[in-house]
Amino acid sequence: MTAKVRKAVFPAAGLGTRFLPATKAQPKEMLPLVDKPLIQYAVEESIQSGVQNIIIVTGRGKSAIEDHFDVSFELENLLEQKKKKDLLQQVRGVSDMIDVSYVRQKEALGLGHAVMRARELVGPEPFAVVLSDDVIESEIPCLRQLIDIYEFFGASVVALMEVPKDQISAYGVVDAEPVDHNGAKNRLYRIRNMVEKPKAADAPSNLAIIGRYILVPEIFDSISKIEPGAGGEIQLTDALKHLLRNRPIYGYKFEGKRFDAGDKLGFLKATVEFALRRPDLGGLFRDYLKTLTL
């Protein structure tokens, strides 16, 4: 039987330089998208996908993440005294939603290195990797879509999306062949090779890897065997290429909409769209936007 995916690793030790000075004293994962931090959206996606054991890889200056998912006795007591039951329920819901463990990445040496730091906590079982920069709206959670593919094939799966040619150099890009699955011919791919941040002319396709992965535990051996790549960092893409020598890897063009909230423009787009969809904010916010002279 295929082992169940029970754990998800959230790399959160990056410096967030694209959002300076806002991230000088605040983790980028804690930037609020309307009224919830980015990492909470990703954690909620994990829970909705059936994965409740969360491993967050943190670094210096990331204590706000731990505080967010911890119990806040003083705040809860204050809200209880003031009989603000709705807010109290929201605050308690954050600390009650997950079983969370933390491991430190002392230096930001790449995504592969961050994943490797979770090895002891993950153990010899398949696991998810979730990048909270990528906020994904979908009817079926993106991570759940990948887990379904993993459970069918028993192999690693990465989330894919089509990317315009002028943006492809910002991504890991796959060379892959389509695979028929559940009657669809344009979503599932078996990966033949992958390239980290290729020039547009050298990209093997327009299918880019985005921040959702289901990985078999053998990936840790692959990470330990590769050399540092671009920028002197341990790249997860290089480890996946190493794993491909002995294990199949699939890519799934997920159903849903992805916002690159690690980019200023992407973050602003996400904020506007999420606010417009809120029952308590959408109407008033839409009316306000109509008054703007642009």
Contacts in CASP RR format, 6 or more apart in sequence:
PFRMAT RR
TARGET T0000
AUTHOR 0000-0000-0000
METHOD contacts of the structure
MODEL  1
MTAKVRKAVFPAAGLGTRFLPATKAQPKEMLPLVDKPLIQYAVEESIQSG
VQNIIIVTGRGKSAIEDHFDVSFELENLLEQKKKKDLLQQVRGVSDMIDV
SYVRQKEALGLGHAVMRARELVGPEPFAVVLSDDVIESEIPCLRQLIDIY
EFFGASVVALMEVPKDQISAYGVVDAEPVDHNGAKNRLYRIRNMVEKPKA
ADAPSNLAIIGRYILVPEIFDSISKIEPGAGGEIQLTDALKHLLRNRPIY
GYKFEGKRFDAGDKLGFLKATVEFALRRPDLGGLFRDYLKTLTL
2 150 0 8 1.000
2 151 0 8 1.000
2 154 0 8 1.000
3 125 0 8 1.000
3 126 0 8 1.000
4 126 0 8 1.000
5 51 0 8 1.000
5 126 0 8 1.000
5 127 0 8 1.000
5 128 0 8 1.000
5 147 0 8 1.000
5 150 0 8 1.000
5 214 0 8 1.000
6 51 0 8 1.000
6 52 0 8 1.000
6 53 0 8 1.000
6 125 0 8 1.000
6 127 0 8 1.000
7 51 0 8 1.000
7 53 0 8 1.000
7 54 0 8 1.000
7 55 0 8 1.000
7 121 0 8 1.000
7 122 0 8 1.000
7 125 0 8 1.000
7 127 0 8 1.000
7 128 0 8 1.000
8 46 0 8 1.000
8 51 0 8 1.000
8 53 0 8 1.000
8 54 0 8 1.000
8 55 0 8 1.000
8 127 0 8 1.000
8 128 0 8 1.000
8 129 0 8 1.000
8 130 0 8 1.000
8 143 0 8 1.000
9 55 0 8 1.000
9 57 0 8 1.000
9 114 0 8 1.000
9 115 0 8 1.000
9 118 0 8 1.000
9 122 0 8 1.000
9 127 0 8 1.000
9 128 0 8 1.000
9 129 0 8 1.000
9 130 0 8 1.000
10 29 0 8 1.000
10 39 0 8 1.000
10 42 0 8 1.000
10 43 0 8 1.000
10 54 0 8 1.000
10 55 0 8 1.000
10 56 0 8 1.000
10 57 0 8 1.000
10 129 0 8 1.000
10 130 0 8 1.000
10 131 0 8 1.000
10 132 0 8 1.000
11 57 0 8 1.000
11 105 0 8 1.000
11 111 0 8 1.000
11 114 0 8 1.000
11 115 0 8 1.000
11 129 0 8 1.000
11 131 0 8 1.000
12 27 0 8 1.000
12 29 0 8 1.000
12 39 0 8 1.000
12 56 0 8 1.000
12 57 0 8 1.000
12 58 0 8 1.000
12 59 0 8 1.000
12 62 0 8 1.000
12 65 0 8 1.000
12 132 0 8 1.000
13 57 0 8 1.000
13 58 0 8 1.000
13 59 0 8 1.000
13 62 0 8 1.000
13 104 0 8 1.000
13 105 0 8 1.000
13 108 0 8 1.000
13 114 0 8 1.000
14 28 0 8 1.000
14 59 0 8 1.000
14 108 0 8 1.000
15 23 0 8 1.000
15 108 0 8 1.000
16 23 0 8 1.000
16 28 0 8 1.000
16 262 0 8 1.000
17 23 0 8 1.000
18 28 0 8 1.000
18 262 0 8 1.000
18 263 0 8 1.000
18 264 0 8 1.000
19 28 0 8 1.000
19 31 0 8 1.000
19 262 0 8 1.000
19 264 0 8 1.000
19 267 0 8 1.000
22 31 0 8 1.000
23 31 0 8 1.000
25 61 0 8 1.000
26 64 0 8 1.000
27 61 0 8 1.000
27 62 0 8 1.000
27 64 0 8 1.000
27 65 0 8 1.000
28 38 0 8 1.000
28 133 0 8 1.000
28 262 0 8 1.000
29 37 0 8 1.000
29 38 0 8 1.000
29 39 0 8 1.000
29 62 0 8 1.000
29 65 0 8 1.000
29 132 0 8 1.000
30 37 0 8 1.000
30 38 0 8 1.000
30 39 0 8 1.000
30 64 0 8 1.000
30 65 0 8 1.000
30 68 0 8 1.000
31 37 0 8 1.000
31 38 0 8 1.000
31 261 0 8 1.000
31 267 0 8 1.000
32 38 0 8 1.000
33 41 0 8 1.000
33 135 0 8 1.000
33 261 0 8 1.000
33 267 0 8 1.000
33 270 0 8 1.000
33 271 0 8 1.000
33 274 0 8 1.000
34 271 0 8 1.000
34 274 0 8 1.000
34 275 0 8 1.000
34 278 0 8 1.000
34 281 0 8 1.000
37 68 0 8 1.000
38 132 0 8 1.000
38 133 0 8 1.000
38 135 0 8 1.000
38 261 0 8 1.000
39 56 0 8 1.000
39 65 0 8 1.000
39 68 0 8 1.000
39 132 0 8 1.000
40 68 0 8 1.000
40 94 0 8 1.000
41 132 0 8 1.000
41 135 0 8 1.000
42 130 0 8 1.000
42 131 0 8 1.000
42 132 0 8 1.000
42 134 0 8 1.000
42 135 0 8 1.000
43 54 0 8 1.000
43 69 0 8 1.000
43 97 0 8 1.000
43 98 0 8 1.000
44 97 0 8 1.000
45 130 0 8 1.000
45 136 0 8 1.000
45 141 0 8 1.000
45 142 0 8 1.000
45 143 0 8 1.000
46 52 0 8 1.000
46 54 0 8 1.000
46 98 0 8 1.000
46 128 0 8 1.000
46 130 0 8 1.000
46 143 0 8 1.000
47 97 0 8 1.000
47 98 0 8 1.000
48 141 0 8 1.000
48 144 0 8 1.000
49 128 0 8 1.000
49 141 0 8 1.000
49 143 0 8 1.000
49 144 0 8 1.000
49 147 0 8 1.000
50 144 0 8 1.000
50 147 0 8 1.000
51 128 0 8 1.000
51 143 0 8 1.000
51 147 0 8 1.000
52 97 0 8 1.000
52 98 0 8 1.000
52 99 0 8 1.000
53 98 0 8 1.000
53 99 0 8 1.000
53 101 0 8 1.000
54 98 0 8 1.000
54 99 0 8 1.000
54 100 0 8 1.000
54 101 0 8 1.000
55 100 0 8 1.000
55 101 0 8 1.000
55 102 0 8 1.000
55 103 0 8 1.000
55 118 0 8 1.000
55 121 0 8 1.000
55 122 0 8 1.000
56 65 0 8 1.000
56 66 0 8 1.000
56 69 0 8 1.000
56 100 0 8 1.000
56 101 0 8 1.000
56 102 0 8 1.000
56 103 0 8 1.000
57 102 0 8 1.000
57 103 0 8 1.000
57 104 0 8 1.000
57 105 0 8 1.000
57 114 0 8 1.000
57 115 0 8 1.000
57 117 0 8 1.000
57 118 0 8 1.000
58 65 0 8 1.000
58 66 0 8 1.000
58 102 0 8 1.000
58 103 0 8 1.000
58 104 0 8 1.000
58 105 0 8 1.000
59 104 0 8 1.000
59 105 0 8 1.000
59 106 0 8 1.000
60 106 0 8 1.000
66 102 0 8 1.000
68 94 0 8 1.000
69 94 0 8 1.000
69 95 0 8 1.000
69 97 0 8 1.000
69 98 0 8 1.000
69 100 0 8 1.000
70 95 0 8 1.000
71 95 0 8 1.000
72 91 0 8 1.000
72 95 0 8 1.000
75 91 0 8 1.000
76 88 0 8 1.000
76 91 0 8 1.000
76 92 0 8 1.000
79 85 0 8 1.000
79 87 0 8 1.000
79 88 0 8 1.000
79 91 0 8 1.000
80 88 0 8 1.000
101 121 0 8 1.000
103 117 0 8 1.000
103 118 0 8 1.000
103 120 0 8 1.000
103 121 0 8 1.000
104 117 0 8 1.000
105 113 0 8 1.000
105 114 0 8 1.000
105 117 0 8 1.000
107 113 0 8 1.000
108 114 0 8 1.000
109 228 0 8 1.000
109 232 0 8 1.000
109 233 0 8 1.000
109 234 0 8 1.000
110 233 0 8 1.000
110 234 0 8 1.000
110 235 0 8 1.000
110 236 0 8 1.000
111 131 0 8 1.000
111 233 0 8 1.000
111 234 0 8 1.000
111 235 0 8 1.000
111 236 0 8 1.000
112 223 0 8 1.000
112 233 0 8 1.000
112 234 0 8 1.000
112 235 0 8 1.000
112 236 0 8 1.000
112 239 0 8 1.000
113 223 0 8 1.000
113 233 0 8 1.000
113 234 0 8 1.000
115 129 0 8 1.000
115 215 0 8 1.000
115 219 0 8 1.000
115 220 0 8 1.000
115 223 0 8 1.000
115 236 0 8 1.000
115 239 0 8 1.000
116 220 0 8 1.000
116 223 0 8 1.000
116 224 0 8 1.000
116 234 0 8 1.000
118 127 0 8 1.000
119 220 0 8 1.000
122 217 0 8 1.000
122 220 0 8 1.000
123 217 0 8 1.000
124 217 0 8 1.000
125 217 0 8 1.000
126 150 0 8 1.000
126 214 0 8 1.000
126 215 0 8 1.000
126 216 0 8 1.000
126 217 0 8 1.000
127 214 0 8 1.000
127 215 0 8 1.000
127 217 0 8 1.000
128 143 0 8 1.000
128 146 0 8 1.000
128 147 0 8 1.000
128 212 0 8 1.000
128 213 0 8 1.000
128 214 0 8 1.000
128 215 0 8 1.000
129 211 0 8 1.000
129 212 0 8 1.000
129 213 0 8 1.000
129 215 0 8 1.000
129 236 0 8 1.000
130 143 0 8 1.000
130 211 0 8 1.000
130 212 0 8 1.000
130 213 0 8 1.000
131 210 0 8 1.000
131 211 0 8 1.000
131 212 0 8 1.000
132 261 0 8 1.000
133 211 0 8 1.000
133 260 0 8 1.000
133 261 0 8 1.000
133 262 0 8 1.000
134 210 0 8 1.000
134 211 0 8 1.000
134 212 0 8 1.000
134 258 0 8 1.000
134 259 0 8 1.000
134 260 0 8 1.000
134 261 0 8 1.000
135 258 0 8 1.000
135 259 0 8 1.000
135 261 0 8 1.000
135 270 0 8 1.000
136 142 0 8 1.000
136 212 0 8 1.000
136 254 0 8 1.000
136 256 0 8 1.000
136 257 0 8 1.000
136 258 0 8 1.000
136 259 0 8 1.000
137 256 0 8 1.000
137 257 0 8 1.000
137 258 0 8 1.000
137 259 0 8 1.000
138 145 0 8 1.000
138 254 0 8 1.000
138 255 0 8 1.000
138 256 0 8 1.000
138 257 0 8 1.000
139 255 0 8 1.000
139 256 0 8 1.000
140 255 0 8 1.000
142 159 0 8 1.000
142 212 0 8 1.000
142 254 0 8 1.000
142 256 0 8 1.000
142 258 0 8 1.000
143 212 0 8 1.000
143 214 0 8 1.000
145 159 0 8 1.000
145 252 0 8 1.000
145 254 0 8 1.000
145 255 0 8 1.000
146 157 0 8 1.000
146 158 0 8 1.000
146 159 0 8 1.000
146 212 0 8 1.000
146 213 0 8 1.000
146 214 0 8 1.000
146 252 0 8 1.000
146 254 0 8 1.000
147 214 0 8 1.000
149 157 0 8 1.000
149 181 0 8 1.000
149 188 0 8 1.000
149 214 0 8 1.000
149 250 0 8 1.000
149 251 0 8 1.000
149 252 0 8 1.000
150 156 0 8 1.000
150 157 0 8 1.000
150 214 0 8 1.000
152 181 0 8 1.000
153 248 0 8 1.000
153 250 0 8 1.000
154 216 0 8 1.000
155 216 0 8 1.000
155 247 0 8 1.000
155 248 0 8 1.000
155 249 0 8 1.000
155 250 0 8 1.000
156 213 0 8 1.000
156 214 0 8 1.000
156 215 0 8 1.000
156 216 0 8 1.000
156 219 0 8 1.000
156 240 0 8 1.000
156 243 0 8 1.000
156 247 0 8 1.000
156 248 0 8 1.000
156 249 0 8 1.000
156 250 0 8 1.000
157 213 0 8 1.000
157 214 0 8 1.000
157 249 0 8 1.000
157 250 0 8 1.000
157 251 0 8 1.000
157 252 0 8 1.000
158 174 0 8 1.000
158 191 0 8 1.000
158 209 0 8 1.000
158 212 0 8 1.000
158 213 0 8 1.000
158 214 0 8 1.000
158 240 0 8 1.000
158 249 0 8 1.000
158 250 0 8 1.000
158 251 0 8 1.000
158 252 0 8 1.000
159 209 0 8 1.000
159 210 0 8 1.000
159 211 0 8 1.000
159 212 0 8 1.000
159 213 0 8 1.000
159 251 0 8 1.000
159 252 0 8 1.000
159 254 0 8 1.000
160 174 0 8 1.000
160 176 0 8 1.000
160 189 0 8 1.000
160 207 0 8 1.000
160 208 0 8 1.000
160 209 0 8 1.000
160 210 0 8 1.000
160 251 0 8 1.000
160 252 0 8 1.000
160 253 0 8 1.000
160 254 0 8 1.000
161 207 0 8 1.000
161 208 0 8 1.000
161 210 0 8 1.000
161 253 0 8 1.000
161 254 0 8 1.000
161 258 0 8 1.000
162 206 0 8 1.000
162 207 0 8 1.000
162 208 0 8 1.000
162 253 0 8 1.000
163 171 0 8 1.000
163 173 0 8 1.000
163 206 0 8 1.000
163 207 0 8 1.000
163 208 0 8 1.000
164 206 0 8 1.000
165 200 0 8 1.000
165 203 0 8 1.000
165 206 0 8 1.000
166 200 0 8 1.000
168 198 0 8 1.000
168 200 0 8 1.000
168 203 0 8 1.000
168 206 0 8 1.000
168 208 0 8 1.000
169 197 0 8 1.000
169 198 0 8 1.000
169 199 0 8 1.000
169 200 0 8 1.000
169 203 0 8 1.000
170 197 0 8 1.000
171 197 0 8 1.000
171 208 0 8 1.000
171 209 0 8 1.000
171 210 0 8 1.000
172 194 0 8 1.000
172 195 0 8 1.000
172 196 0 8 1.000
172 197 0 8 1.000
172 198 0 8 1.000
172 208 0 8 1.000
172 209 0 8 1.000
172 237 0 8 1.000
173 194 0 8 1.000
173 195 0 8 1.000
173 198 0 8 1.000
173 203 0 8 1.000
173 204 0 8 1.000
173 205 0 8 1.000
173 206 0 8 1.000
173 207 0 8 1.000
173 208 0 8 1.000
173 209 0 8 1.000
174 189 0 8 1.000
174 191 0 8 1.000
174 192 0 8 1.000
174 193 0 8 1.000
174 194 0 8 1.000
174 204 0 8 1.000
174 205 0 8 1.000
174 207 0 8 1.000
174 208 0 8 1.000
174 209 0 8 1.000
174 251 0 8 1.000
175 191 0 8 1.000
175 192 0 8 1.000
175 193 0 8 1.000
175 194 0 8 1.000
175 195 0 8 1.000
175 204 0 8 1.000
175 205 0 8 1.000
176 189 0 8 1.000
176 190 0 8 1.000
176 191 0 8 1.000
176 192 0 8 1.000
176 205 0 8 1.000
176 207 0 8 1.000
176 251 0 8 1.000
177 189 0 8 1.000
177 190 0 8 1.000
177 192 0 8 1.000
178 185 0 8 1.000
178 186 0 8 1.000
178 188 0 8 1.000
178 189 0 8 1.000
179 188 0 8 1.000
179 189 0 8 1.000
179 190 0 8 1.000
179 250 0 8 1.000
180 188 0 8 1.000
181 187 0 8 1.000
181 188 0 8 1.000
186 253 0 8 1.000
187 252 0 8 1.000
187 253 0 8 1.000
187 254 0 8 1.000
187 255 0 8 1.000
188 250 0 8 1.000
188 251 0 8 1.000
188 252 0 8 1.000
188 253 0 8 1.000
189 207 0 8 1.000
189 250 0 8 1.000
189 251 0 8 1.000
189 252 0 8 1.000
189 253 0 8 1.000
190 248 0 8 1.000
190 249 0 8 1.000
190 250 0 8 1.000
190 251 0 8 1.000
191 244 0 8 1.000
191 248 0 8 1.000
191 249 0 8 1.000
191 250 0 8 1.000
191 251 0 8 1.000
192 244 0 8 1.000
193 204 0 8 1.000
193 241 0 8 1.000
193 244 0 8 1.000
194 209 0 8 1.000
194 237 0 8 1.000
194 240 0 8 1.000
194 241 0 8 1.000
194 244 0 8 1.000
195 202 0 8 1.000
195 203 0 8 1.000
195 204 0 8 1.000
195 237 0 8 1.000
196 229 0 8 1.000
196 230 0 8 1.000
196 235 0 8 1.000
196 237 0 8 1.000
196 238 0 8 1.000
197 230 0 8 1.000
198 204 0 8 1.000
207 251 0 8 1.000
207 253 0 8 1.000
209 237 0 8 1.000
210 258 0 8 1.000
212 254 0 8 1.000
213 236 0 8 1.000
216 243 0 8 1.000
216 247 0 8 1.000
218 243 0 8 1.000
218 246 0 8 1.000
218 247 0 8 1.000
219 239 0 8 1.000
219 240 0 8 1.000
219 243 0 8 1.000
222 239 0 8 1.000
222 240 0 8 1.000
222 242 0 8 1.000
222 243 0 8 1.000
223 234 0 8 1.000
223 236 0 8 1.000
223 239 0 8 1.000
225 242 0 8 1.000
226 234 0 8 1.000
226 235 0 8 1.000
226 238 0 8 1.000
226 239 0 8 1.000
226 242 0 8 1.000
227 238 0 8 1.000
228 234 0 8 1.000
228 235 0 8 1.000
229 235 0 8 1.000
229 238 0 8 1.000
240 249 0 8 1.000
243 249 0 8 1.000
259 266 0 8 1.000
259 267 0 8 1.000
259 269 0 8 1.000
259 270 0 8 1.000
259 273 0 8 1.000
260 266 0 8 1.000
260 267 0 8 1.000
261 267 0 8 1.000
261 270 0 8 1.000
272 289 0 8 1.000
275 281 0 8 1.000
275 282 0 8 1.000
275 285 0 8 1.000
276 282 0 8 1.000
276 283 0 8 1.000
276 285 0 8 1.000
276 286 0 8 1.000
278 285 0 8 1.000
END
